[in-house]
Amino acid sequence: MSFEIVNRKAKFLYILLDKFEAGVILLGTEVKSVKLGNANLRDAYCYFKDGELFIRNLHISEYKFGNRENHDPRRERKLLLTKRELKKIFRKSEEKNLTIIPYRIFLNERGFIKIEIFLAQGKKSFDKRHSLKEKDMKREMDQNERSF
């Protein structure tokens, strides 16, 4: 069973620089809900608190077959990384004023749910226009190839 939940707006809003793969602490009903594809990364962001990395606004819908012990859909969750990775992310985010963006949620080969996070730099409006121009040119080229 393979699935992938991607934050598609991240590439439009940010220049993605360094990639990290982090584990995440989830409750049982959250795991079941994520495996059904009921998660949304659109407004999610990562931040440091007491030397640990947390993710906030990751929306995981309540499990449909859960009972009154179901989870809160927008609770903050702790991300699991090595100390070396945490130090590197913290240092780069503070030093270069970068943002930590969760980009995708996936199931690794061992069956664990992982979150791919990026150190990212926000795009200016002219960068966004450039991205849209490239996207339009690619679409036109694809249409021209199909017509031949």
DSSP file (Angstrom, degrees, kcal/mol; ACC not computed):
  #  RESIDUE AA STRUCTURE BP1 BP2  ACC     N-H-->O    O-->H-N    N-H-->O    O-->H-N    TCO  KAPPA ALPHA  PHI   PSI    X-CA   Y-CA   Z-CA
    1    1 A M              0   0    0      0, 0.0     2,-0.4     0, 0.0   110,-0.0   0.000 360.0 360.0 360.0 114.3    0.0    0.0    0.0
    2    2 A S        +     0   0    0    104,-0.0     2,-0.3     2,-0.0   106,-0.1  -0.958 360.0 162.3-122.3 134.8    1.7    3.2   -1.2
    3    3 A F        -     0   0    0     -2,-0.4   104,-0.8   104,-0.1     2,-0.3  -0.938  16.3-163.8-143.4 166.2    0.4    6.7   -0.9
    4    4 A E  E     -A  106   0A   0     -2,-0.3     2,-0.5   102,-0.2   102,-0.2  -0.934   5.3-164.2-155.8 129.0    1.7   10.2   -1.0
    5    5 A I  E     -A  105   0A   0    100,-2.5   100,-2.6    -2,-0.3     2,-0.4  -0.977  21.1-167.8-116.5 121.0    0.2   13.5    0.1
    6    6 A V  E     -A  104   0A   0     -2,-0.5     2,-1.2    98,-0.2    98,-0.2  -0.869  27.5-135.2-117.6 141.8    1.9   16.5   -1.4
    7    7 A N    >   -     0   0    0     96,-3.2     3,-1.1    -2,-0.4     4,-0.4  -0.783  27.6-177.9 -88.1  92.9    1.8   20.2   -0.6
    8    8 A R  T 3  S+     0   0    0     -2,-1.2     3,-0.5     1,-0.3     4,-0.5   0.768  74.3  60.1 -69.8 -26.0    1.5   21.4   -4.2
    9    9 A K  T 3> S+     0   0    0      1,-0.2     4,-2.3     2,-0.2     3,-0.4   0.685  85.7  79.3 -75.4 -16.6    1.6   25.1   -3.4
   10   10 A A  H <> S+     0   0    0     -3,-1.1     4,-2.3     1,-0.2    -1,-0.2   0.894  90.8  50.0 -60.9 -42.4    5.0   24.9   -1.7
   11   11 A K  H  4 S+     0   0    0     -3,-0.5    -1,-0.2    -4,-0.4    -2,-0.2   0.786 113.1  48.2 -68.3 -25.8    6.9   24.9   -5.0
   12   12 A F  H  4 S+     0   0    0     -4,-0.5    -2,-0.2    -3,-0.4    -1,-0.2   0.871 119.5  36.1 -78.9 -38.5    5.0   28.0   -6.1
   13   13 A L  H  < S+     0   0    0     -4,-2.3   110,-2.5   109,-0.1     2,-0.3   0.713 120.7  36.9 -88.8 -21.8    5.4   30.0   -2.9
   14   14 A Y  E  <  -B  122   0A   0     -4,-2.3     2,-0.7   108,-0.2   108,-0.2  -0.908  68.7-125.8-134.0 155.6    9.0   28.9   -1.9
   15   15 A I  E     -B  121   0A   0    106,-3.3   106,-2.1    -2,-0.3     2,-0.4  -0.921  38.4-138.9 -94.9 112.8   12.4   28.1   -3.4
   16   16 A L  E     +B  120   0A   0     -2,-0.7   104,-0.2   104,-0.2     3,-0.1  -0.615  33.9 162.1 -81.6 126.4   13.1   24.7   -1.9
   17   17 A L  E     +     0   0A   0    102,-2.7     2,-0.4    -2,-0.4   103,-0.2   0.809  53.3  23.5-109.0 -79.3   16.7   24.3   -0.8
   18   18 A D  E     -B  119   0A   0    101,-0.7   101,-2.4    71,-0.0     2,-0.4  -0.791  66.3-148.3-102.1 137.3   17.6   21.5    1.6
   19   19 A K  E     +B  118   0A   0     -2,-0.4     2,-0.3    99,-0.2    99,-0.2  -0.839  16.4 177.4-107.5 139.2   15.6   18.3    2.0
   20   20 A F  E     -B  117   0A   0     97,-2.8    97,-2.6    -2,-0.4     2,-0.5  -0.979  22.2-140.4-136.1 149.7   15.1   16.2    5.2
   21   21 A E  E     -B  116   0A   0     -2,-0.3     2,-0.4    95,-0.2    95,-0.2  -0.955  27.6-176.4-111.9 121.2   13.1   13.1    6.0
   22   22 A A  E     -B  115   0A   0     93,-2.9    93,-3.1    -2,-0.5    59,-0.2  -0.916  22.0-134.5-122.6 143.2   11.5   13.2    9.4
   23   23 A G  E     -BC 114  80A   0     57,-2.1    57,-2.9    -2,-0.4     2,-0.4  -0.443  24.6-146.9 -79.7 166.8    9.4   10.7   11.4
   24   24 A V  E     - C   0  79A   0     89,-0.7     2,-0.7    55,-0.3    55,-0.2  -1.000  13.0-123.7-140.9 140.4    6.3   12.0   13.1
   25   25 A I        +     0   0    0     53,-2.2     2,-0.3    -2,-0.4    53,-0.3  -0.755  42.6 171.3 -86.0 115.8    4.6   11.1   16.4
   26   26 A L        -     0   0    0     -2,-0.7     2,-0.1    51,-0.1    -2,-0.0  -0.878  31.2-121.2-124.3 154.8    1.0   10.1   15.6
   27   27 A L     >  -     0   0    0     -2,-0.3     4,-2.1     1,-0.1     3,-0.2  -0.465  38.6-101.6 -84.7 166.7   -1.9    8.6   17.5
   28   28 A G  H  > S+     0   0    0      1,-0.2     4,-1.9     2,-0.2     5,-0.2   0.888 122.1  47.9 -59.0 -43.7   -3.5    5.4   16.3
   29   29 A T  H  > S+     0   0    0      1,-0.2     4,-2.0     2,-0.2    -1,-0.2   0.821 109.7  54.9 -70.1 -28.5   -6.5    7.1   14.7
   30   30 A E  H  > S+     0   0    0      2,-0.2     4,-2.7    -3,-0.2    -2,-0.2   0.908 106.3  51.0 -68.1 -41.4   -4.2    9.6   13.0
   31   31 A V  H  X S+     0   0    0     -4,-2.1     4,-2.4     1,-0.2    -2,-0.2   0.931 111.6  47.3 -60.8 -46.0   -2.2    6.8   11.4
   32   32 A K  H  X S+     0   0    0     -4,-1.9     4,-1.0     1,-0.2    -1,-0.2   0.900 113.2  48.6 -63.3 -40.7   -5.4    5.1   10.0
   33   33 A S  H  <>S+     0   0    0     -4,-2.0     5,-2.4     2,-0.2     3,-0.3   0.894 111.4  49.2 -67.5 -40.6   -6.7    8.4    8.7
   34   34 A V  H ><5S+     0   0    0     -4,-2.7     3,-1.9     1,-0.2    -2,-0.2   0.903 106.8  55.5 -65.4 -40.7   -3.4    9.3    7.0
   35   35 A K  H 3<5S+     0   0    0     -4,-2.4    -1,-0.2     1,-0.3    -2,-0.2   0.772 104.9  54.0 -64.8 -24.0   -3.2    5.9    5.3
   36   36 A L  T 3<5S-     0   0    0     -4,-1.0    -1,-0.3    -3,-0.3    -2,-0.2   0.507 123.1-109.9 -83.2  -5.0   -6.7    6.6    3.9
   37   37 A G  T < 5S+     0   0    0     -3,-1.9     2,-1.0    -4,-0.2    -3,-0.2   0.673  73.4 139.3  87.4  19.0   -5.3    9.9    2.5
   38   38 A N      < +     0   0    0     -5,-2.4    23,-2.1    -6,-0.1     2,-0.3  -0.419  36.8 104.0 -96.5  59.1   -7.2   12.2    4.8
   39   39 A A  E     -E   60   0B   0     -2,-1.0     2,-0.4    21,-0.2    21,-0.2  -0.966  48.8-159.7-136.0 154.0   -4.4   14.7    5.5
   40   40 A N  E     -E   59   0B   0     19,-2.4    19,-1.9    -2,-0.3     3,-0.2  -0.988  11.8-179.0-139.0 125.5   -3.7   18.3    4.2
   41   41 A L    >   +     0   0    0     -2,-0.4     3,-1.2   -35,-0.2   -34,-0.1   0.365  52.5 109.9-100.0   2.3   -0.4   20.1    4.3
   42   42 A R  T 3  S+     0   0    0      1,-0.3    -1,-0.1   -36,-0.1    16,-0.1   0.865  90.6  22.9 -53.9 -49.2   -1.6   23.4    2.8
   43   43 A D  T 3  S+     0   0    0     14,-0.4    -1,-0.3    -3,-0.2    15,-0.1   0.335  96.3 124.3-100.1   7.2   -1.3   25.6    5.9
   44   44 A A    <   +     0   0    0     -3,-1.2     2,-0.3    13,-0.1    13,-0.2  -0.347  30.7 170.0 -74.7 147.5    1.3   23.5    7.8
   45   45 A Y  E     -F   56   0C   0     11,-1.9    11,-2.9    56,-0.1     2,-0.3  -0.976  24.8-128.3-149.8 160.6    4.6   24.9    9.0
   46   46 A C  E     +F   55   0C   0     54,-1.8    54,-0.5    -2,-0.3     2,-0.3  -0.835  26.5 171.3-112.9 149.1    7.4   23.7   11.3
   47   47 A Y  E     -F   54   0C   0      7,-2.2     7,-2.9    -2,-0.3     2,-0.4  -0.981  30.7-110.9-151.7 159.8    9.0   25.5   14.2
   48   48 A F  E     +F   53   0C   0     -2,-0.3     2,-0.3     5,-0.2     5,-0.2  -0.771  28.8 175.4 -96.1 138.2   11.4   24.9   17.0
   49   49 A K  E >  S-F   52   0C   0      3,-2.7     3,-1.4    -2,-0.4    -2,-0.0  -0.935  74.6 -17.0-141.8 118.2   10.3   24.8   20.7
   50   50 A D  T 3  S-     0   0    0     -2,-0.3     3,-0.1     1,-0.3    -2,-0.0   0.852 127.7 -52.7  55.7  39.7   12.9   23.9   23.4
   51   51 A G  T 3  S+     0   0    0      1,-0.3     2,-0.3    35,-0.0    -1,-0.3   0.532 118.2 106.3  78.6   6.2   15.3   22.4   20.8
   52   52 A E  E <   -F   49   0C   0     -3,-1.4    -3,-2.7    28,-0.0     2,-0.5  -0.879  68.3-123.3-118.1 151.7   12.7   20.1   19.3
   53   53 A L  E     -F   48   0C   0     26,-0.5    26,-2.9    -2,-0.3     2,-0.3  -0.810  30.2-178.2 -98.8 129.9   11.0   20.5   15.9
   54   54 A F  E     -FG  47  78C   0     -7,-2.9    -7,-2.2    -2,-0.5     2,-0.4  -0.881  19.0-140.3-123.6 155.2    7.2   20.5   15.8
   55   55 A I  E     -FG  46  77C   0     22,-2.9    22,-2.2    -2,-0.3     2,-0.3  -0.963  19.9-168.4-116.1 134.6    4.7   20.8   13.0
   56   56 A R  E     +F   45   0C   0    -11,-2.9   -11,-1.9    -2,-0.4     3,-0.1  -0.904  62.5  20.9-123.7 151.4    1.6   22.9   13.3
   57   57 A N  S    S+     0   0    0     17,-0.6     2,-0.8    -2,-0.3   -14,-0.4   0.633  71.3 147.7  66.6  18.2   -1.6   23.2   11.2
   58   58 A L        -     0   0    0     17,-0.3     2,-0.7    -3,-0.1    -1,-0.3  -0.764  42.1-145.3 -77.1 113.3   -1.1   19.8    9.6
   59   59 A H  E     +E   40   0B   0    -19,-1.9   -19,-2.4    -2,-0.8     2,-0.6  -0.748  24.9 175.3 -91.0 114.4   -4.8   18.8    9.2
   60   60 A I  E     -E   39   0B   0     13,-2.1   -21,-0.2    -2,-0.7    15,-0.1  -0.966  30.9-128.6-115.6 113.0   -5.4   15.1    9.6
   61   61 A S        -     0   0    0    -23,-2.1   -23,-0.1    -2,-0.6    10,-0.1  -0.151  32.6 -90.7 -60.1 152.7   -9.2   14.4    9.4
   62   62 A E        -     0   0    0      1,-0.1     2,-0.3     8,-0.1    -1,-0.1  -0.348  49.2 -98.8 -62.9 145.0  -10.8   12.5   12.2
   63   63 A Y    >   -     0   0    0      1,-0.1     3,-1.8    -3,-0.1    -1,-0.1  -0.505  27.6-138.6 -69.0 127.9  -10.9    8.7   11.6
   64   64 A K  T 3  S+     0   0    0     -2,-0.3    -1,-0.1     1,-0.3    -2,-0.1   0.826 101.7  41.3 -60.0 -35.3  -14.4    7.9   10.2
   65   65 A F  T 3  S+     0   0    0    -36,-0.1    -1,-0.3     2,-0.0    -2,-0.1   0.264  92.8 116.0 -98.5  12.2  -14.7    4.7   12.3
   66   66 A G    <   -     0   0    0     -3,-1.8     2,-0.1     1,-0.1    -4,-0.0  -0.252  53.9-141.5 -75.5 167.7  -13.2    6.2   15.4
   67   67 A N    >   -     0   0    0     -2,-0.0     3,-1.5     0, 0.0    -1,-0.1  -0.152  51.5 -57.7-109.6-153.5  -15.0    6.6   18.7
   68   68 A R  T 3  S+     0   0    0      1,-0.3    -2,-0.1    -2,-0.1     0, 0.0   0.651 128.1  69.8 -67.9 -13.4  -15.0    9.4   21.3
   69   69 A E  T 3  S+     0   0    0      2,-0.0    -1,-0.3   -40,-0.0   -40,-0.2   0.219  73.0 134.9 -86.6  14.8  -11.3    8.9   21.7
   70   70 A N    <   -     0   0    0     -3,-1.5     2,-0.1     1,-0.1    -8,-0.1  -0.177  57.0-104.8 -62.2 159.9  -10.7   10.3   18.2
   71   71 A H        -     0   0    0    -10,-0.1    -1,-0.1     1,-0.1    -8,-0.0  -0.356  27.6-100.6 -87.1 164.0   -7.9   12.9   17.8
   72   72 A D    >   -     0   0    0      1,-0.1     3,-1.4    -2,-0.1   -12,-0.1  -0.755  32.1-139.2 -80.3 123.6   -7.9   16.7   17.4
   73   73 A P  T 3  S+     0   0    0      0, 0.0   -13,-2.1     0, 0.0    -1,-0.1   0.776  95.0  35.6 -60.7 -29.6   -7.4   17.3   13.6
   74   74 A R  T 3  S+     0   0    0    -15,-0.2   -17,-0.6   -17,-0.1   -16,-0.1   0.087  81.4 137.3-114.3  24.3   -5.1   20.3   14.0
   75   75 A R    <   -     0   0    0     -3,-1.4   -17,-0.3   -15,-0.1     2,-0.3  -0.282  60.9-102.1 -67.7 156.8   -3.0   19.4   17.0
   76   76 A E        -     0   0    0    -20,-0.1     2,-0.4   -19,-0.1   -20,-0.2  -0.598  38.8-158.6 -81.1 143.7    0.7   20.1   17.0
   77   77 A R  E     -G   55   0C   0    -22,-2.2   -22,-2.9    -2,-0.3     2,-0.3  -0.939  15.0-119.8-126.7 144.2    2.9   17.0   16.4
   78   78 A K  E     -G   54   0C   0     -2,-0.4   -53,-2.2   -53,-0.3     2,-0.4  -0.639  22.3-142.6 -85.0 136.6    6.5   16.4   17.2
   79   79 A L  E     -C   24   0A   0    -26,-2.9     2,-0.6    -2,-0.3   -26,-0.5  -0.788  11.6-136.5 -97.9 143.6    8.9   15.6   14.3
   80   80 A L  E     +C   23   0A   0    -57,-2.9   -57,-2.1    -2,-0.4     2,-0.3  -0.888  38.6 145.2-107.9 114.5   11.6   13.0   14.9
   81   81 A L        -     0   0    0     -2,-0.6   -59,-0.1   -59,-0.2   -28,-0.1  -0.908  51.1 -91.7-137.1 163.9   15.1   13.8   13.5
   82   82 A T     >  -     0   0    0     -2,-0.3     4,-2.6     1,-0.1     5,-0.2  -0.375  38.6-112.3 -72.9 160.1   18.6   13.1   14.7
   83   83 A K  H  > S+     0   0    0      1,-0.2     4,-2.5     2,-0.2     5,-0.2   0.873 118.6  54.1 -60.6 -37.1   20.3   15.7   16.9
   84   84 A R  H  > S+     0   0    0      2,-0.2     4,-2.2     1,-0.2    -1,-0.2   0.920 110.0  46.0 -63.7 -44.2   22.8   16.5   14.1
   85   85 A E  H  > S+     0   0    0      2,-0.2     4,-2.8     1,-0.2     5,-0.2   0.907 111.7  51.9 -65.6 -41.2   19.9   17.2   11.6
   86   86 A L  H  X S+     0   0    0     -4,-2.6     4,-2.7     1,-0.2     5,-0.2   0.921 111.0  47.4 -60.9 -44.3   18.1   19.3   14.2
   87   87 A K  H  X S+     0   0    0     -4,-2.5     4,-2.8     2,-0.2     5,-0.2   0.914 112.7  49.2 -62.8 -42.6   21.2   21.5   14.8
   88   88 A K  H  X S+     0   0    0     -4,-2.2     4,-2.4     2,-0.2     5,-0.2   0.928 113.6  45.4 -63.0 -46.5   21.8   21.9   11.1
   89   89 A I  H  X S+     0   0    0     -4,-2.8     4,-2.5     2,-0.2     5,-0.2   0.925 115.1  47.7 -63.1 -45.2   18.2   22.9   10.4
   90   90 A F  H  X S+     0   0    0     -4,-2.7     4,-2.1    -5,-0.2     5,-0.3   0.931 112.9  48.1 -62.9 -45.9   18.1   25.3   13.4
   91   91 A R  H  X S+     0   0    0     -4,-2.8     4,-2.8    -5,-0.2     5,-0.2   0.931 115.3  43.9 -61.9 -47.3   21.4   26.9   12.5
   92   92 A K  H  X S+     0   0    0     -4,-2.4     4,-2.2    -5,-0.2     6,-0.5   0.885 112.9  51.3 -67.2 -38.5   20.5   27.4    8.8
   93   93 A S  H  <>S+     0   0    0     -4,-2.5     5,-0.6    -5,-0.2     4,-0.3   0.873 117.7  38.8 -68.6 -34.9   17.0   28.6    9.5
   94   94 A E  H  <5S+     0   0    0     -4,-2.1    -2,-0.2    -5,-0.2    -1,-0.2   0.915 119.6  45.4 -77.6 -44.6   18.3   31.2   12.0
   95   95 A E  H  <5S+     0   0    0     -4,-2.8    -3,-0.2    -5,-0.3    -2,-0.2   0.919 126.7  25.9 -68.9 -46.9   21.4   32.2   10.1
   96   96 A K  T  <5S-     0   0    0     -4,-2.2    -1,-0.2    -5,-0.2    -3,-0.1   0.335 104.3-118.8-102.8   6.0   19.9   32.6    6.6
   97   97 A N  T   5 +     0   0    0     -4,-0.3     2,-0.2    -5,-0.2    -3,-0.2   0.934  55.5 164.2  56.7  51.1   16.3   33.4    7.7
   98   98 A L      < -     0   0    0     -5,-0.6     2,-0.3    -6,-0.5    23,-0.2  -0.631  33.4-127.2 -98.3 157.5   14.9   30.3    6.0
   99   99 A T  E     - D   0 120A   0     21,-3.1    21,-3.3    -2,-0.2     2,-0.7  -0.768  13.7-131.3-102.0 148.4   11.5   28.7    6.5
  100  100 A I  E     - D   0 119A   0    -54,-0.5   -54,-1.8    -2,-0.3    19,-0.2  -0.898  30.7-173.5-103.3 112.9   10.9   25.1    7.3
  101  101 A I  E     - D   0 118A   0     17,-2.9    17,-2.8    -2,-0.7     2,-0.5  -0.908  23.4-137.6-113.1 125.9    8.2   23.7    5.0
  102  102 A P  E     + D   0 117A   0      0, 0.0    15,-0.3     0, 0.0   -58,-0.1  -0.722  27.5 175.9 -76.7 126.7    6.6   20.3    5.2
  103  103 A Y  E     +     0   0A   0     13,-3.5   -96,-3.2    -2,-0.5     2,-0.3   0.834  52.5   0.4-104.5 -41.6    6.3   19.2    1.5
  104  104 A R  E     -AD   6 116A   0     12,-1.3    12,-3.2   -98,-0.2     2,-0.4  -0.999  48.6-144.6-152.2 153.4    5.0   15.6    1.5
  105  105 A I  E     +AD   5 115A   0   -100,-2.6  -100,-2.5    -2,-0.3     2,-0.3  -0.962  34.7 159.4-114.1 132.7    3.8   12.8    3.7
  106  106 A F  E     -AD   4 114A   0      8,-2.3     8,-3.1    -2,-0.4     2,-0.6  -0.950  42.4-111.3-149.0 167.2    4.6    9.2    2.6
  107  107 A L  E     - D   0 113A   0   -104,-0.8     6,-0.2    -2,-0.3  -104,-0.1  -0.911  36.3-143.3-101.9 120.9    4.9    5.7    3.7
  108  108 A N    >   -     0   0    0      4,-2.8     3,-1.8    -2,-0.6    -1,-0.0  -0.191  32.9 -91.7 -79.6 178.8    8.5    4.4    3.7
  109  109 A E  T 3  S+     0   0    0      1,-0.3    -1,-0.1     2,-0.1    -2,-0.0   0.733 126.0  55.2 -65.1 -22.0    9.5    0.9    2.8
  110  110 A R  T 3  S-     0   0    0      2,-0.1    -1,-0.3     0, 0.0    -2,-0.0   0.493 121.1-105.1 -88.4  -3.2    9.4   -0.2    6.4
  111  111 A G  S <  S+     0   0    0     -3,-1.8     2,-0.3     1,-0.3    -2,-0.1   0.600  75.5 134.8  93.3  12.4    5.8    0.9    6.7
  112  112 A F        -     0   0    0      1,-0.0    -4,-2.8   -89,-0.0     2,-0.5  -0.725  58.0-119.3 -95.3 145.4    6.4    4.1    8.8
  113  113 A I  E     - D   0 107A   0     -2,-0.3   -89,-0.7    -6,-0.2     2,-0.3  -0.723  38.5-176.4 -83.4 125.9    4.8    7.4    8.0
  114  114 A K  E     -BD  23 106A   0     -8,-3.1    -8,-2.3    -2,-0.5     2,-0.5  -0.857  19.7-144.0-122.1 155.7    7.4   10.0    7.2
  115  115 A I  E     -BD  22 105A   0    -93,-3.1   -93,-2.9    -2,-0.3     2,-0.6  -0.987  11.6-144.3-120.7 128.6    7.2   13.7    6.4
  116  116 A E  E     -BD  21 104A   0    -12,-3.2   -13,-3.5    -2,-0.5   -12,-1.3  -0.824  24.4-172.5 -91.1 119.7    9.6   15.3    3.9
  117  117 A I  E     -BD  20 102A   0    -97,-2.6   -97,-2.8    -2,-0.6     2,-0.4  -0.843   6.4-158.7-114.8 152.5   10.5   18.8    5.0
  118  118 A F  E     -BD  19 101A   0    -17,-2.8   -17,-2.9    -2,-0.3     2,-0.6  -0.959  22.0-129.3-127.0 144.3   12.5   21.5    3.2
  119  119 A L  E     -BD  18 100A   0   -101,-2.4  -102,-2.7    -2,-0.4  -101,-0.7  -0.856  48.0-177.4 -82.1 125.9   14.4   24.5    4.2
  120  120 A A  E     -BD  16  99A   0    -21,-3.3   -21,-3.1    -2,-0.6     2,-0.4  -0.916  30.4-142.2-135.6 154.3   12.9   27.1    1.9
  121  121 A Q  E     -B   15   0A   0   -106,-2.1  -106,-3.3    -2,-0.3   -23,-0.1  -0.958  34.7-111.9-114.8 132.8   13.2   30.7    1.0
  122  122 A G  E     -B   14   0A   0     -2,-0.4  -108,-0.2  -108,-0.2     2,-0.2  -0.357  30.8-125.3 -65.2 139.5   10.1   32.7    0.2
  123  123 A K        -     0   0    0   -110,-2.5     2,-0.1    -2,-0.1    -1,-0.1  -0.584  16.6-130.2 -83.6 146.5    9.6   33.7   -3.4
  124  124 A K     >  -     0   0    0     -2,-0.2     4,-1.8     1,-0.1     3,-0.3  -0.420  34.2 -98.5 -83.7 170.0    9.1   37.4   -4.3
  125  125 A S  H  > S+     0   0    0      1,-0.2     4,-2.0     2,-0.2     5,-0.1   0.858 124.3  53.1 -63.2 -35.5    6.2   38.3   -6.7
  126  126 A F  H  > S+     0   0    0      1,-0.2     4,-1.9     2,-0.2    -1,-0.2   0.836 106.3  54.0 -70.4 -29.5    8.5   38.5   -9.7
  127  127 A D  H  > S+     0   0    0     -3,-0.3     4,-2.2     2,-0.2    -1,-0.2   0.892 107.8  50.6 -65.6 -38.9    9.8   34.9   -9.0
  128  128 A K  H  X S+     0   0    0     -4,-1.8     4,-2.3     2,-0.2    -2,-0.2   0.897 108.7  51.0 -65.9 -39.9    6.2   33.7   -8.9
  129  129 A R  H  X S+     0   0    0     -4,-2.0     4,-2.4     1,-0.2    -1,-0.2   0.901 109.3  51.3 -62.9 -39.9    5.5   35.3  -12.3
  130  130 A H  H  X S+     0   0    0     -4,-1.9     4,-2.4     2,-0.2    -2,-0.2   0.909 108.8  50.9 -62.9 -42.1    8.6   33.6  -13.7
  131  131 A S  H  X S+     0   0    0     -4,-2.2     4,-2.2     1,-0.2    -2,-0.2   0.911 110.9  48.5 -61.7 -42.6    7.3   30.3  -12.4
  132  132 A L  H  X S+     0   0    0     -4,-2.3     4,-2.5     2,-0.2    -1,-0.2   0.894 110.0  52.2 -64.6 -39.7    3.9   30.8  -14.0
  133  133 A K  H  X S+     0   0    0     -4,-2.4     4,-2.4     2,-0.2    -2,-0.2   0.922 110.5  47.5 -62.5 -44.9    5.6   31.8  -17.3
  134  134 A E  H  X S+     0   0    0     -4,-2.4     4,-2.4     2,-0.2    -1,-0.2   0.904 111.4  51.3 -61.6 -42.2    7.7   28.6  -17.3
  135  135 A K  H  X S+     0   0    0     -4,-2.2     4,-2.2     1,-0.2    -2,-0.2   0.915 110.9  47.8 -62.5 -43.8    4.6   26.5  -16.5
  136  136 A D  H  X S+     0   0    0     -4,-2.5     4,-2.4     2,-0.2    -2,-0.2   0.902 111.6  50.3 -63.6 -41.5    2.7   28.1  -19.4
  137  137 A M  H  X S+     0   0    0     -4,-2.4     4,-2.3     1,-0.2    -2,-0.2   0.905 110.6  49.5 -64.1 -40.9    5.7   27.5  -21.8
  138  138 A K  H  X S+     0   0    0     -4,-2.4     4,-2.3     2,-0.2    -1,-0.2   0.904 110.4  50.6 -63.7 -41.7    5.9   23.9  -20.8
  139  139 A R  H  X S+     0   0    0     -4,-2.2     4,-2.2     2,-0.2    -2,-0.2   0.911 110.5  49.3 -62.8 -43.3    2.2   23.4  -21.3
  140  140 A E  H  X S+     0   0    0     -4,-2.4     4,-2.4     2,-0.2    -2,-0.2   0.912 110.5  50.2 -62.5 -43.0    2.4   25.0  -24.8
  141  141 A M  H  X S+     0   0    0     -4,-2.3     4,-2.2     1,-0.2    -2,-0.2   0.907 110.2  50.3 -62.5 -42.0    5.3   22.7  -25.7
  142  142 A D  H  X S+     0   0    0     -4,-2.3     4,-1.8     1,-0.2    -1,-0.2   0.896 111.0  48.9 -62.6 -40.9    3.4   19.6  -24.5
  143  143 A Q  H  X S+     0   0    0     -4,-2.2     4,-1.5     1,-0.2    -2,-0.2   0.887 110.3  51.1 -66.7 -38.4    0.4   20.6  -26.6
  144  144 A N  H  X S+     0   0    0     -4,-2.4     4,-0.7     1,-0.2    -2,-0.2   0.892 109.1  50.9 -65.5 -38.8    2.6   21.2  -29.7
  145  145 A E  H >< S+     0   0    0     -4,-2.2     3,-0.6     1,-0.2    -1,-0.2   0.876 109.2  51.1 -64.7 -38.0    4.1   17.8  -29.3
  146  146 A R  H 3< S+     0   0    0     -4,-1.8    -1,-0.2     1,-0.2    -2,-0.2   0.822 102.9  59.6 -69.4 -30.6    0.7   16.1  -29.0
  147  147 A S  H 3<        0   0    0     -4,-1.5    -1,-0.2     1,-0.2    -2,-0.2   0.725 360.0 360.0 -73.8 -18.9   -0.5   17.8  -32.2
  148  148 A F    <<        0   0    0     -4,-0.7    -1,-0.2    -3,-0.6    -2,-0.2   0.448 360.0 360.0 -88.2 360.0    2.3   16.2  -34.3
